[in-house]
Amino acid sequence: MAFPGNKDFRIHVVGESFYEDNLYNLCGPATSEMRQFLKMAVLTLEANNPKDRNAVRVEIEGAIVGHLSREDAIWFRRISQAPSGMQFWCEAVIVAWHGAARCDYGVRLEIDPAGLQRL
């Protein structure tokens, strides 16, 4: 799949199904054609997530859209070397399509370890 700006967007956000209303509000209903929406994401190192002490929340335009996977969250915390509560931004792409009888959304991130941008 080709992404905007020939970027890789290698980091997959997880848990998007819990935030489908937010994703719908960000990009509207999915259609039979796959669509991509280039956005900016805010990554927050969560201090008190009861399910994962290394959690990294992903928000777009102030709406939560998911989290980094456990493995990616550990990697991100290691490269950011920042305390919980710290926020960073990166490019994101939302992919929307109409799957089997429902809308599906996926979020992927472009994170450059050499150029992390703090908020």
C-alpha positions as CSV (number, residue, x, y, z in Angstrom):
1,M,0.0,0.0,0.0
2,A,1.4,3.4,-0.9
3,F,1.1,6.1,1.7
4,P,1.2,9.9,1.5
5,G,4.7,11.4,0.8
6,N,6.1,7.9,0.1
7,K,6.5,7.4,3.9
8,D,6.4,4.0,5.6
9,F,4.1,4.7,8.5
10,R,5.4,1.5,10.0
11,I,4.0,1.8,13.5
12,H,0.5,0.4,13.8
13,V,-1.8,1.8,16.4
14,V,-3.8,-0.8,18.3
15,G,-7.3,-0.7,19.9
16,E,-8.9,1.5,17.2
17,S,-12.1,-0.5,17.5
18,F,-12.7,1.0,20.9
19,Y,-12.5,4.5,19.3
20,E,-14.5,4.0,16.1
21,D,-16.8,6.9,16.9
22,N,-13.8,9.2,17.2
23,L,-12.4,7.9,13.9
24,Y,-15.8,8.3,12.2
25,N,-15.9,11.9,13.4
26,L,-12.4,12.6,12.1
27,C,-12.9,11.2,8.6
28,G,-16.5,10.4,8.0
29,P,-18.0,7.1,7.0
30,A,-15.8,4.5,5.2
31,T,-16.7,3.8,1.6
32,S,-16.1,0.9,-0.7
33,E,-12.9,2.6,-1.8
34,M,-10.0,2.7,0.7
35,R,-9.3,6.3,1.7
36,Q,-6.4,7.8,3.5
37,F,-6.3,10.9,5.7
38,L,-3.0,12.5,6.6
39,K,-3.1,13.9,10.2
40,M,-0.9,14.9,13.0
41,A,-0.9,12.6,16.1
42,V,-0.1,13.4,19.7
43,L,1.6,10.6,21.7
44,T,1.2,10.8,25.5
45,L,3.2,8.7,27.8
46,E,0.5,7.6,30.2
47,A,1.4,7.6,33.9
48,N,-1.5,5.7,35.4
49,N,-2.8,3.3,32.7
50,P,-4.2,0.3,34.7
51,K,-3.6,-2.2,31.9
52,D,-0.1,-1.3,30.9
53,R,2.5,0.8,32.9
54,N,4.3,1.6,29.7
55,A,1.2,2.7,27.7
56,V,1.4,5.4,25.1
57,R,-1.9,7.0,24.1
58,V,-2.5,8.2,20.5
59,E,-4.7,11.2,19.9
60,I,-5.6,13.0,16.7
61,E,-7.3,16.4,16.8
62,G,-7.9,15.9,20.6
63,A,-9.7,12.6,20.1
64,I,-8.2,9.3,21.4
65,V,-7.8,6.8,18.5
66,G,-5.8,4.0,20.2
67,H,-2.5,3.2,21.8
68,L,0.9,1.9,20.7
69,S,1.2,-1.9,21.1
70,R,3.0,-3.0,24.2
71,E,6.2,-3.7,22.3
72,D,6.1,-0.4,20.5
73,A,5.3,1.5,23.7
74,I,8.4,0.0,25.4
75,W,10.5,0.9,22.3
76,F,9.0,4.5,22.2
77,R,9.7,5.1,25.9
78,R,13.2,3.9,25.5
79,I,14.0,6.2,22.5
80,S,12.2,9.2,24.0
81,Q,13.8,8.9,27.4
82,A,11.0,11.0,28.8
83,P,9.0,10.8,32.0
84,S,5.3,9.8,32.0
85,G,3.0,12.7,31.0
86,M,5.4,13.9,28.3
87,Q,3.8,14.5,24.9
88,F,5.2,14.2,21.4
89,W,3.8,14.6,17.9
90,C,4.3,12.8,14.7
91,E,2.6,12.3,11.3
92,A,-0.3,9.8,11.2
93,V,-2.4,8.3,8.4
94,I,-5.9,7.0,9.0
95,V,-7.0,4.4,6.5
96,A,-10.8,4.0,6.1
97,W,-12.6,1.3,4.2
98,H,-15.8,-0.6,4.3
99,G,-15.2,-4.1,5.4
100,A,-17.7,-7.0,5.9
101,A,-20.9,-5.2,6.8
102,R,-19.2,-2.4,8.8
103,C,-16.7,0.4,8.6
104,D,-13.1,-0.3,9.4
105,Y,-10.4,2.2,10.4
106,G,-6.7,1.7,10.8
107,V,-4.2,4.2,12.1
108,R,-0.4,4.1,11.4
109,L,2.3,6.4,12.5
110,E,5.5,7.8,11.1
111,I,7.9,8.0,14.0
112,D,11.5,9.2,13.4
113,P,13.6,8.3,16.4
114,A,16.3,10.8,15.4
115,G,13.8,13.7,15.1
116,L,11.3,13.2,17.9
117,Q,9.2,16.3,18.4
118,R,8.0,17.2,21.9
119,L,4.9,19.3,22.5
